[in-house]
Amino acid sequence: MKIKGLNYLFIFLFSSLFIISCSNDDSNSDNNQDDDNSTENNGPQNNNDQQSNNEPDLSDDYEFIPPSPLQIASIFKKAGLEYMQGLPNSTENADDYNSKFQQSLNFGVYSSDLAYCVENEKYDEASQYLKVIRKLGSKIGLETVFQNEDIIKRFENNIGKYDSIVDLLIYVQENTDSYIEDNGMDDLSVIYFTGAWVEGMYLGAKTLNDENNNLGILLSEQMTIAEILIGGIKHIKEKSDDIYGLQDYITDIVDTYDNLESIKKYGDEIDYIDVELTNEEVQLISNKIIELRENLIQ
């Protein structure tokens, strides 16, 4: 599998709202430790043997685009999401994530929270999220990326300078992308990308009200990304119950969306740019996103 980052910035900016985007089917392997097999309460759980019979043939011909803080910040800026105190995942929760699955997933969650704070110029909060990301990074095999203590100092020295902060986040992201690709950690990308995507969807669902005419369109655009995530998760070779549960949660969101009356009437001719969901339908999808996110951060 190939990993790509900032080369797809402009594709990303015009393809979605809430957080991150990728172009092709996502990831394949999972070579992580046995603690991935712990069964955290992160979604509906399935029997592994039963599911494995339905797995697609695995292939290395996948391209995955990890979330970039610059991309995340740009999406927030375009969407007009306003900062809501207490909405991001608390940094105090980081010490409660003991399994590799939880740590990888919330590495992505906190990455989105970092960008959310930066875009809203909450630099003190952003500094804390950067420290938490470094802490979780050291637990999931990315300690080399964050071993330079100067990263935090550079961030704090540039508080209030938006462009400088973004440049620093790009630097961190490029190092993360390169390290993951060079060390064959593609499965990690799928998990933390999913965490970042879910957090972005959550922030959007909680911040934008139901009467926003664009919210239904934005949710619709994200369903295409959700389908890509499902494909990426399916191509992880060794899945724990947690990973199956995550796959089930996202599949349920997509299935619910596909069965909305506003969607079924379009049939195969659907154009997400023209989709208008009712307030009730937006609330239904938003509630499922919020439920998923709340399970992921427990």
TAZIWO-V896611 format. One record per pair of residues at least 24 apart in sequence whose ideal C-beta (glycine too) atoms are under 6 Angstrom apart, sorted by the first residue. I is the first residue (numbers start at 1). J is the second residue. Records with the same first field share a line. If there is no record, write none. Layout:
I: J  J
This chain:
1: 27  28  60  62  186
2: 63
3: 64  177  181
4: 63  65
5: 66  68  177
6: 68
8: 65
12: 71
13: 74
16: 221  222  225
17: 79  204  218
18: 200  201  204
19: 72  112  196  197  200
20: 67  196  197
21: 225
22: 64  65  228
24: 63
25: 62  231
26: 64  190  228  231  232
27: 64  186  187  189  190  232  235
28: 58  62  186  235
29: 186  187  237
30: 187  236  237  238
32: 100
33: 100
35: 99  100
36: 100  101  240
37: 240
38: 99
39: 241
40: 102  242
42: 242  245  295  296
43: 245  246  248  249  295
44: 245  248
45: 241  245
46: 244
51: 244
56: 234
58: 235
64: 189
66: 177  189  193
67: 111  193  196
68: 173
69: 115  169  173
70: 166  170
72: 112  115
73: 115  118  119
76: 119
77: 119
81: 207
83: 120  122
87: 206
88: 113  116
89: 113  297
91: 128  132
94: 132
101: 242
103: 136  139  140
104: 140  188  191  192
105: 191  195  296
106: 195
107: 136  192
108: 192  195  196
109: 195  199
111: 196
112: 196  199  200
116: 203
118: 165
123: 159
127: 155  156
130: 155
145: 175  176  179
187: 236
190: 232
194: 229
198: 292  293  296
201: 289
202: 289  293
205: 286  289  290
210: 279  282  283
215: 282
216: 276  277  282
217: 275
219: 285
220: 272  275
221: 272
223: 254  257
226: 250  254
249: 292
253: 288
257: 285
